[in-house]
Amino acid sequence: MPLPNIRILQYLTRLNWWWALPIPGGAAYTRKEIDGLVDWIRRPQIGAKGMVYAKYNDDGSFKSSVDKFYDQEDLARWAEATGQNQET
């Protein structure tokens, strides 16, 4: 899957826009791998301030970096909005 154009990302960041990047199979990512993605988007070429992630677990639950702010129903709506489900 190609990544979005860097200039587009910088423009959207300046507008305080948020975007989602569904990663099929991403639930298998370790915390270290997720931290690597965070480091990648924080580099000057991208310029993002951070990243929120939500993983769909095998037991049907979600794990997110913002669990204390959003419940499982909210995270399920995020997954639905990005076209992700347990099969992807």
N, C-alpha and C positions, 0 to 999 in steps of 0.2 A: 504494500500500500504506500503510495507516494505521500510525503509530508507536504503540508501546505506551504506556499511561498512565504519566505521569511519576512518580506516587506509587508505582506498582508497581515501576518501575525503582529508585527510591530505596530501597524496602524490600528488594529483592533484592540491591542493592549492600551494604546493611548486613549482610546475611546472608552476604556474600562469594559469592553465586551468580553464575554466568556464564550468558550467554544469547547465542544466535547470531541474526543478522539476515541471512538470505540476500538478496542483491541481484542479481536477474537482470540480466545485462549489466554487472555491476560490474567484470568483468575489464578493461574498457576505461577504468576510472577512472585518472587520472594520480595521481602521488604527491601533487601539490598538492591534488587533490580529496579524496584519502584523509585528508590532514592537516586539511582543512576539516571532515570528519566527526569526526575526533578532537577538534578544538576544540569542535565542537558538543556532543559528549557530555560534555565536561569542564566545561561551563558549570554554574553553581550549581543551576539547575533540574533537571538530570539528576544531576550529582554523581559521574559515573564517573571513575575515576582514569586510565583509558586504554582503548585498544582494540587488539585483535589482529586482523589481517586476513589472509585467505588468498585469493589470486586464482588462478583456473584459466586458464592460458595457452592460446593457440591450438595450441601444439605438444604439449599434453597434460601439461605440467608445472605445478607449483604454485609461486607466489611468495608468501611470507608474511613478516610482520614478526617471526616467531619461527623462521625457517629454521634457525638454529644449534641449536635445541632439539628440533625435530621433523623427521623425514625425509619424503620424498614419500609414502610409504605412510600415515603418520599423517595427513597433510593430505588424502589421498584419502578416508580414513575420515571425516574431518570433513565433507567435501563430501557423502559418501553419507548421513551422519547428518542433514544439513540438507536432504536431498532435491535437492541441486544436482548438476548434471553439465554436460558440455560443451554440451548443447543449451539450457540455461537461462541 
